[in-house]
Amino acid sequence: MFDHVTIRVTDRARSEDLFTTILAPLGIDISYSTHAFAEWQDFSLTEADAQHPVTHGLHLAFAAPSRAQVDAFWQAGLDAGAPDDGAPGPRPQYREDYYGAFLRDPDGNSIEAVHHGDLPRHGVIDHLWMRVADVGAAAAFYKVIAPAARLEARVDSPDRATFGPAGGAGGSFTLVPGSPPTANVHLAFGGDEAAVRRFYADATAAGYRPNGPPGERPQYHAGYYAAYVLDPDGHNIEVVDHHRG
């Protein structure tokens, strides 16, 4: 679904310790850590600064291989001092076999572990939810970039829009109305060089704000080719080709 999702945090050491603790019971180990950011496969965090404010108002759910691991995630969070946001248990309002548990991270974001029968085959993020100022306006942006980002609309209504990977594989993100809206989330989708260029061209032609034209970003690694556009709520959206050349 995602190449990566990045959040900005108030206290990197505190947040990194918490995520390391709660993701370990899910079999998710830290995959990369530098002075700039910490990464767990397709999820990463970095410290906020004056130019890049902290992420808030986000709901982020991680895939759990079993119900027992959902329970362990929740207990590990409580033991580490994370606020409870919903004890482990079935949530049939989402789907018949949905089993989840919820915590709050140090910046107040809702963090979930979930087990169900359609977990994503790649990556550790099952889904995320973002509150937006205008569902229709936000959904229109993601429809414009859908061909390049390999997305498809799964739900499209005035009060909810859900997008998932084209082809029907597991994983999704959902836009819902809310105030204050979710702020300062970075979403990146994978593609080839042509997809990077199409994403930027389609989005900017439709009037969305550019945030970095197609080009090499060697500060990340050799062959990293990406472009960036801001969605209607100001989130930094990227399509990236990791293996250009």
BALOBA-1460 file (C-alpha; in Angstrom, 3 decimals):
// residues 245
<rec num="1" residu="m" x="0.000" y="0.000" z="0.000"/>
<rec num="2" residu="f" x="2.580" y="2.557" z="1.137"/>
<rec num="3" residu="d" x="6.213" y="2.917" z="0.281"/>
<rec num="4" residu="h" x="6.446" y="4.691" z="3.616"/>
<rec num="5" residu="v" x="4.478" y="6.789" z="6.098"/>
<rec num="6" residu="t" x="6.430" y="9.283" z="8.208"/>
<rec num="7" residu="i" x="5.272" y="11.161" z="11.287"/>
<rec num="8" residu="r" x="7.012" y="13.986" z="13.146"/>
<rec num="9" residu="v" x="7.251" y="13.761" z="16.914"/>
<rec num="10" residu="t" x="7.944" y="16.130" z="19.785"/>
<rec num="11" residu="d" x="10.536" y="13.903" z="21.492"/>
<rec num="12" residu="r" x="12.195" y="11.423" z="19.157"/>
<rec num="13" residu="a" x="13.866" y="9.338" z="21.879"/>
<rec num="14" residu="r" x="10.616" y="8.934" z="23.794"/>
<rec num="15" residu="s" x="8.563" y="8.064" z="20.713"/>
<rec num="16" residu="e" x="11.207" y="5.733" z="19.301"/>
<rec num="17" residu="d" x="11.363" y="3.853" z="22.598"/>
<rec num="18" residu="l" x="7.582" y="3.476" z="22.688"/>
<rec num="19" residu="f" x="7.221" y="2.268" z="19.110"/>
<rec num="20" residu="t" x="10.121" y="-0.143" z="19.530"/>
<rec num="21" residu="t" x="8.382" y="-1.556" z="22.613"/>
<rec num="22" residu="i" x="4.866" y="-1.898" z="21.207"/>
<rec num="23" residu="l" x="5.826" y="-3.114" z="17.730"/>
<rec num="24" residu="a" x="8.168" y="-5.863" z="18.971"/>
<rec num="25" residu="p" x="5.264" y="-8.133" z="20.053"/>
<rec num="26" residu="l" x="3.940" y="-7.882" z="16.478"/>
<rec num="27" residu="g" x="7.251" y="-9.185" z="15.121"/>
<rec num="28" residu="i" x="8.110" y="-5.709" z="13.789"/>
<rec num="29" residu="d" x="11.694" y="-4.760" z="14.547"/>
<rec num="30" residu="i" x="13.366" y="-1.457" z="13.821"/>
<rec num="31" residu="s" x="14.849" y="-1.701" z="10.330"/>
<rec num="32" residu="y" x="16.872" y="1.504" z="10.129"/>
<rec num="33" residu="s" x="17.924" y="4.263" z="12.492"/>
<rec num="34" residu="t" x="20.083" y="7.320" z="11.852"/>
<rec num="35" residu="h" x="20.454" y="10.766" z="13.411"/>
<rec num="36" residu="a" x="17.600" y="11.865" z="11.114"/>
<rec num="37" residu="f" x="14.917" y="9.211" z="11.551"/>
<rec num="38" residu="a" x="13.950" y="5.747" z="12.771"/>
<rec num="39" residu="e" x="12.221" y="3.254" z="10.502"/>
<rec num="40" residu="w" x="10.177" y="0.077" z="10.902"/>
<rec num="41" residu="q" x="9.778" y="-1.096" z="7.292"/>
<rec num="42" residu="d" x="7.097" y="1.206" z="5.805"/>
<rec num="43" residu="f" x="6.649" y="3.318" z="8.970"/>
<rec num="44" residu="s" x="9.116" y="5.947" z="10.159"/>
<rec num="45" residu="l" x="9.355" y="8.856" z="12.555"/>
<rec num="46" residu="t" x="11.531" y="11.907" z="12.838"/>
<rec num="47" residu="e" x="11.741" y="14.825" z="15.233"/>
<rec num="48" residu="a" x="9.642" y="17.913" z="14.570"/>
<rec num="49" residu="d" x="11.274" y="21.311" z="14.176"/>
<rec num="50" residu="a" x="10.209" y="24.877" z="13.467"/>
<rec num="51" residu="q" x="9.802" y="24.234" z="9.737"/>
<rec num="52" residu="h" x="8.222" y="20.791" z="10.143"/>
<rec num="53" residu="p" x="5.635" y="20.712" z="12.968"/>
<rec num="54" residu="v" x="4.572" y="17.666" z="14.942"/>
<rec num="55" residu="t" x="2.032" y="15.191" z="13.542"/>
<rec num="56" residu="h" x="-1.272" y="15.092" z="15.367"/>
<rec num="57" residu="g" x="-4.792" y="13.776" z="14.881"/>
<rec num="58" residu="l" x="-3.667" y="10.629" z="13.043"/>
<rec num="59" residu="h" x="-4.984" y="7.096" z="13.454"/>
<rec num="60" residu="l" x="-2.418" y="4.478" z="12.412"/>
<rec num="61" residu="a" x="-2.948" y="0.714" z="12.556"/>
<rec num="62" residu="f" x="-0.282" y="-1.987" z="12.368"/>
<rec num="63" residu="a" x="-0.864" y="-5.522" z="11.129"/>
<rec num="64" residu="a" x="-0.776" y="-8.206" z="13.830"/>
<rec num="65" residu="p" x="-0.235" y="-11.832" z="12.758"/>
<rec num="66" residu="s" x="-2.509" y="-13.131" z="15.550"/>
<rec num="67" residu="r" x="-4.999" y="-12.011" z="18.174"/>
<rec num="68" residu="a" x="-2.536" y="-12.940" z="20.906"/>
<rec num="69" residu="q" x="-0.069" y="-10.454" z="19.428"/>
<rec num="70" residu="v" x="-2.723" y="-7.735" z="19.497"/>
<rec num="71" residu="d" x="-3.105" y="-8.433" z="23.227"/>
<rec num="72" residu="a" x="0.675" y="-8.333" z="23.729"/>
<rec num="73" residu="f" x="0.981" y="-5.020" z="21.844"/>
<rec num="74" residu="w" x="-1.613" y="-3.415" z="24.106"/>
<rec num="75" residu="q" x="-0.113" y="-4.768" z="27.319"/>
<rec num="76" residu="a" x="3.388" y="-3.706" z="26.293"/>
<rec num="77" residu="g" x="2.088" y="-0.192" z="25.698"/>
<rec num="78" residu="l" x="0.344" y="0.006" z="29.056"/>
<rec num="79" residu="d" x="3.466" y="-1.280" z="30.800"/>
<rec num="80" residu="a" x="5.481" y="1.446" z="29.036"/>
<rec num="81" residu="g" x="3.077" y="4.162" z="30.177"/>
<rec num="82" residu="a" x="1.133" y="4.696" z="26.948"/>
<rec num="83" residu="p" x="-2.484" y="5.781" z="27.507"/>
<rec num="84" residu="d" x="-5.136" y="3.148" z="26.797"/>
<rec num="85" residu="d" x="-7.399" y="4.062" z="23.869"/>
<rec num="86" residu="g" x="-9.381" y="0.816" z="23.616"/>
<rec num="87" residu="a" x="-8.806" y="-2.641" z="25.095"/>
<rec num="88" residu="p" x="-8.250" y="-5.706" z="22.875"/>
<rec num="89" residu="g" x="-11.404" y="-7.191" z="21.458"/>
<rec num="90" residu="p" x="-13.570" y="-7.808" z="18.407"/>
<rec num="91" residu="r" x="-14.811" y="-4.805" z="16.413"/>
<rec num="92" residu="p" x="-17.387" y="-6.391" z="14.095"/>
<rec num="93" residu="q" x="-18.570" y="-2.946" z="12.988"/>
<rec num="94" residu="y" x="-15.429" y="-2.841" z="10.822"/>
<rec num="95" residu="r" x="-15.511" y="-6.427" z="9.565"/>
<rec num="96" residu="e" x="-16.671" y="-9.739" z="10.967"/>
<rec num="97" residu="d" x="-13.223" y="-11.019" z="11.946"/>
<rec num="98" residu="y" x="-11.731" y="-7.681" z="13.052"/>
<rec num="99" residu="y" x="-9.815" y="-7.812" z="16.350"/>
<rec num="100" residu="g" x="-7.964" y="-4.727" z="17.533"/>
<rec num="101" residu="a" x="-6.495" y="-2.784" z="20.450"/>
<rec num="102" residu="f" x="-5.686" y="0.896" z="20.726"/>
<rec num="103" residu="l" x="-3.129" y="3.126" z="22.467"/>
<rec num="104" residu="r" x="-2.089" y="6.770" z="22.328"/>
<rec num="105" residu="d" x="1.435" y="7.765" z="21.374"/>
<rec num="106" residu="p" x="3.256" y="10.594" z="23.225"/>
<rec num="107" residu="d" x="1.788" y="13.180" z="20.825"/>
<rec num="108" residu="g" x="-1.771" y="11.902" z="21.192"/>
<rec num="109" residu="n" x="-2.069" y="9.987" z="17.921"/>
<rec num="110" residu="s" x="-4.206" y="6.843" z="17.972"/>
<rec num="111" residu="i" x="-2.065" y="3.734" z="17.441"/>
<rec num="112" residu="e" x="-3.669" y="0.342" z="16.835"/>
<rec num="113" residu="a" x="-2.695" y="-3.270" z="16.365"/>
<rec num="114" residu="v" x="-5.234" y="-5.223" z="14.309"/>
<rec num="115" residu="h" x="-5.727" y="-8.790" z="13.156"/>
<rec num="116" residu="h" x="-8.178" y="-9.793" z="10.434"/>
<rec num="117" residu="g" x="-8.350" y="-11.933" z="7.325"/>
<rec num="118" residu="d" x="-7.166" y="-9.356" z="4.791"/>
<rec num="119" residu="l" x="-3.929" y="-8.031" z="6.226"/>
<rec num="120" residu="p" x="-1.515" y="-6.443" z="3.739"/>
<rec num="121" residu="r" x="0.948" y="-8.835" z="2.138"/>
<rec num="122" residu="h" x="3.779" y="-6.304" z="2.205"/>
<rec num="123" residu="g" x="4.711" y="-3.762" z="4.858"/>
<rec num="124" residu="v" x="3.577" y="-3.413" z="8.442"/>
<rec num="125" residu="i" x="0.853" y="-0.744" z="8.130"/>
<rec num="126" residu="d" x="-2.668" y="-2.094" z="7.780"/>
<rec num="127" residu="h" x="-4.479" y="1.241" z="7.524"/>
<rec num="128" residu="l" x="-4.570" y="4.850" z="8.563"/>
<rec num="129" residu="w" x="-7.346" y="7.388" z="9.039"/>
<rec num="130" residu="m" x="-6.982" y="11.143" z="8.623"/>
<rec num="131" residu="r" x="-9.457" y="13.859" z="9.544"/>
<rec num="132" residu="v" x="-9.727" y="16.422" z="6.751"/>
<rec num="133" residu="a" x="-11.314" y="19.833" z="6.328"/>
<rec num="134" residu="d" x="-13.331" y="18.764" z="3.275"/>
<rec num="135" residu="v" x="-13.719" y="15.080" z="2.353"/>
<rec num="136" residu="g" x="-14.737" y="15.861" z="-1.227"/>
<rec num="137" residu="a" x="-11.779" y="18.147" z="-1.833"/>
<rec num="138" residu="a" x="-9.306" y="15.708" z="-0.287"/>
<rec num="139" residu="a" x="-10.759" y="12.752" z="-2.188"/>
<rec num="140" residu="a" x="-10.529" y="14.702" z="-5.448"/>
<rec num="141" residu="f" x="-6.777" y="15.083" z="-4.953"/>
<rec num="142" residu="y" x="-6.241" y="11.362" z="-4.384"/>
<rec num="143" residu="k" x="-8.369" y="10.528" z="-7.421"/>
<rec num="144" residu="v" x="-6.108" y="12.736" z="-9.529"/>
<rec num="145" residu="i" x="-2.939" y="11.001" z="-8.348"/>
<rec num="146" residu="a" x="-4.478" y="7.510" z="-8.219"/>
<rec num="147" residu="p" x="-3.151" y="6.272" z="-11.601"/>
<rec num="148" residu="a" x="0.443" y="7.254" z="-10.801"/>
<rec num="149" residu="a" x="0.269" y="6.140" z="-7.145"/>
<rec num="150" residu="r" x="-1.481" y="2.873" z="-8.075"/>
<rec num="151" residu="l" x="-4.517" y="3.589" z="-5.917"/>
<rec num="152" residu="e" x="-8.197" y="2.868" z="-6.303"/>
<rec num="153" residu="a" x="-11.221" y="4.301" z="-4.515"/>
<rec num="154" residu="r" x="-12.967" y="1.756" z="-2.300"/>
<rec num="155" residu="v" x="-15.468" y="4.048" z="-0.579"/>
<rec num="156" residu="d" x="-16.528" y="7.391" z="-2.036"/>
<rec num="157" residu="s" x="-19.214" y="9.242" z="-0.089"/>
<rec num="158" residu="p" x="-19.667" y="12.788" z="1.245"/>
<rec num="159" residu="d" x="-18.546" y="11.800" z="4.743"/>
<rec num="160" residu="r" x="-15.931" y="9.145" z="4.004"/>
<rec num="161" residu="a" x="-13.427" y="8.293" z="1.280"/>
<rec num="162" residu="t" x="-11.246" y="5.187" z="1.390"/>
<rec num="163" residu="f" x="-8.412" y="4.358" z="-0.982"/>
<rec num="164" residu="g" x="-6.467" y="1.133" z="-1.325"/>
<rec num="165" residu="p" x="-3.904" y="-0.365" z="-3.668"/>
<rec num="166" residu="a" x="-5.116" y="-1.004" z="-7.201"/>
<rec num="167" residu="g" x="-5.950" y="-4.658" z="-7.612"/>
<rec num="168" residu="g" x="-7.679" y="-5.137" z="-4.276"/>
<rec num="169" residu="a" x="-4.780" y="-6.171" z="-2.022"/>
<rec num="170" residu="g" x="-4.963" y="-5.449" z="1.710"/>
<rec num="171" residu="g" x="-4.244" y="-2.048" z="3.241"/>
<rec num="172" residu="s" x="-6.057" y="1.280" z="2.993"/>
<rec num="173" residu="f" x="-6.263" y="4.882" z="4.073"/>
<rec num="174" residu="t" x="-9.474" y="6.710" z="4.888"/>
<rec num="175" residu="l" x="-10.410" y="10.390" z="4.883"/>
<rec num="176" residu="v" x="-13.159" y="11.540" z="7.266"/>
<rec num="177" residu="p" x="-14.405" y="14.993" z="8.298"/>
<rec num="178" residu="g" x="-13.103" y="16.368" z="11.562"/>
<rec num="179" residu="s" x="-11.908" y="19.422" z="13.402"/>
<rec num="180" residu="p" x="-9.136" y="20.011" z="13.973"/>
<rec num="181" residu="p" x="-7.957" y="18.087" z="10.922"/>
<rec num="182" residu="t" x="-5.046" y="15.675" z="11.040"/>
<rec num="183" residu="a" x="-1.807" y="17.582" z="10.479"/>
<rec num="184" residu="n" x="1.719" y="17.004" z="9.192"/>
<rec num="185" residu="v" x="1.668" y="13.467" z="7.803"/>
<rec num="186" residu="h" x="3.978" y="12.333" z="5.009"/>
<rec num="187" residu="l" x="2.626" y="9.614" z="2.704"/>
<rec num="188" residu="a" x="4.807" y="8.066" z="0.013"/>
<rec num="189" residu="f" x="3.719" y="5.657" z="-2.705"/>
<rec num="190" residu="g" x="6.048" y="3.550" z="-4.825"/>
<rec num="191" residu="g" x="6.356" y="3.649" z="-8.605"/>
<rec num="192" residu="d" x="8.780" y="3.789" z="-11.477"/>
<rec num="193" residu="e" x="10.309" y="6.922" z="-12.987"/>
<rec num="194" residu="a" x="7.358" y="7.403" z="-15.320"/>
<rec num="195" residu="a" x="4.950" y="7.195" z="-12.378"/>
<rec num="196" residu="v" x="6.941" y="9.817" z="-10.456"/>
<rec num="197" residu="r" x="6.759" y="12.185" z="-13.416"/>
<rec num="198" residu="r" x="3.078" y="11.496" z="-14.063"/>
<rec num="199" residu="f" x="2.183" y="12.052" z="-10.403"/>
<rec num="200" residu="y" x="3.816" y="15.477" z="-10.372"/>
<rec num="201" residu="a" x="2.465" y="16.498" z="-13.776"/>
<rec num="202" residu="d" x="-1.106" y="15.376" z="-13.050"/>
<rec num="203" residu="a" x="-1.231" y="16.967" z="-9.608"/>
<rec num="204" residu="t" x="0.280" y="20.308" z="-10.570"/>
<rec num="205" residu="a" x="-1.824" y="20.523" z="-13.753"/>
<rec num="206" residu="a" x="-4.891" y="20.105" z="-11.549"/>
<rec num="207" residu="g" x="-3.773" y="23.076" z="-9.457"/>
<rec num="208" residu="y" x="-2.270" y="21.331" z="-6.430"/>
<rec num="209" residu="r" x="0.763" y="22.855" z="-4.742"/>
<rec num="210" residu="p" x="4.176" y="21.513" z="-5.796"/>
<rec num="211" residu="n" x="6.597" y="20.656" z="-3.001"/>
<rec num="212" residu="g" x="9.540" y="19.272" z="-4.965"/>
<rec num="213" residu="p" x="9.807" y="18.408" z="-8.691"/>
<rec num="214" residu="p" x="10.871" y="15.008" z="-10.020"/>
<rec num="215" residu="g" x="14.531" y="14.440" z="-9.357"/>
<rec num="216" residu="e" x="17.254" y="12.494" z="-7.616"/>
<rec num="217" residu="r" x="17.431" y="12.676" z="-3.811"/>
<rec num="218" residu="p" x="20.890" y="11.195" z="-3.120"/>
<rec num="219" residu="q" x="20.687" y="12.260" z="0.517"/>
<rec num="220" residu="y" x="18.384" y="9.256" z="0.996"/>
<rec num="221" residu="h" x="20.294" y="6.754" z="-1.145"/>
<rec num="222" residu="a" x="21.691" y="6.350" z="-4.646"/>
<rec num="223" residu="g" x="18.934" y="5.949" z="-7.208"/>
<rec num="224" residu="y" x="16.217" y="7.589" z="-5.056"/>
<rec num="225" residu="y" x="14.039" y="9.472" z="-7.559"/>
<rec num="226" residu="a" x="10.939" y="11.228" z="-6.268"/>
<rec num="227" residu="a" x="8.517" y="14.119" z="-6.502"/>
<rec num="228" residu="y" x="6.366" y="15.824" z="-3.881"/>
<rec num="229" residu="v" x="3.018" y="17.643" z="-3.875"/>
<rec num="230" residu="l" x="0.915" y="19.012" z="-1.014"/>
<rec num="231" residu="d" x="-2.622" y="17.681" z="-0.690"/>
<rec num="232" residu="p" x="-5.507" y="20.057" z="0.206"/>
<rec num="233" residu="d" x="-4.813" y="19.629" z="3.944"/>
<rec num="234" residu="g" x="-1.109" y="20.379" z="3.569"/>
<rec num="235" residu="h" x="0.208" y="16.809" z="3.869"/>
<rec num="236" residu="n" x="3.408" y="16.117" z="1.934"/>
<rec num="237" residu="i" x="2.595" y="13.414" z="-0.640"/>
<rec num="238" residu="e" x="5.315" y="11.616" z="-2.576"/>
<rec num="239" residu="v" x="5.750" y="9.066" z="-5.330"/>
<rec num="240" residu="v" x="9.190" y="7.468" z="-5.314"/>
<rec num="241" residu="d" x="11.264" y="5.163" z="-7.492"/>
<rec num="242" residu="h" x="14.014" y="3.641" z="-5.340"/>
<rec num="243" residu="h" x="15.909" y="1.990" z="-8.161"/>
<rec num="244" residu="r" x="16.246" y="4.555" z="-10.926"/>
<rec num="245" residu="g" x="19.058" y="3.923" z="-13.347"/>
